[in-house]
Amino acid sequence: MNWKDIAPLMGDAAPLIGGLIGGPAGAAVGGLVANALGTSATPDAVSQALKTNPDAAVKLATLQEEQAVAFKQMTLQ
């Protein structure tokens, strides 16, 4: 599994993160997501957390809001 495989799991909670995690910045964004979810920075661990943690959507939305400027800059690169 790689970072782009988990992009669809971001869903409506964090569409900007979902778009970035599937691209060149995937590993960096994946690390931020993993940190927010309290898991290791691997696609498998993040995927498992997204599927099993009922608070994952809220944590992703919070991360996206807090890092909005940085994430938008990444989309321009």
N, C-alpha and C positions, 0 to 999 in steps of 0.2 A: 504494500500500500504506500502511496505517496501523498503529498499535500493536496494535489489537485483532486484526488479521489474523495477527500472529505469536504470539498467546497460546497457541494449540494446540501450537506448537513447543516450548514449555517442558516439556511432558510431565510425566513422573513426577519429573524432576530438581528442579523448582521450581514446584510447583502454586500456592503462594501468590503468587509473582511472576507467574505466568501469569494468575491472577485479577485482580491489580492492573493489569497492563499493558493489559488490555482496558477499563479503566474510566477515570474522571476523572483519576486520577494517572498515566495511561499515559506521558505524555512524561517526567515526572520519574523514574519507575521505568525507563523505556526508557533514559534517560541513565545510570543506575546499571548497568544490564545492559551497555550499550555499553562503559562504562569497564571493567567486569570482563572483557569479551571482547576488549578492545583494539581496538575499531572505532569508527567515527564514530557519532554518536547519531541515526541515522535508522533507521526500520523496515526499509528495504531492506538496509542494511549489517548490522544485527543479524540479520536473517533469513538472510542469506548466511553469516554466521559460525556461526549455529546449525546450518546444514545441512552445513557443510564442516569445521568445527573439531572434531576428535575429543575435545578437552578441554572443549568447551562445557558439557556436562552437569555435569561436576565443578565448573567455574567458577560455574555458576548455583546449584548446591547450596551451595557455599561462600558465595556472596553472600547467599542466602536465610538461611543459618544466622547469618552475621555481622550481618545487618540484621533479624533476626526481630522484635525489639521494634518497630522503626520501621515495618516492613511491617504488623504486626498493628494498630498504631495507625491506619494508613491505611485498613484495612478497616473500622474503626469510624467513620470520618468520612463 
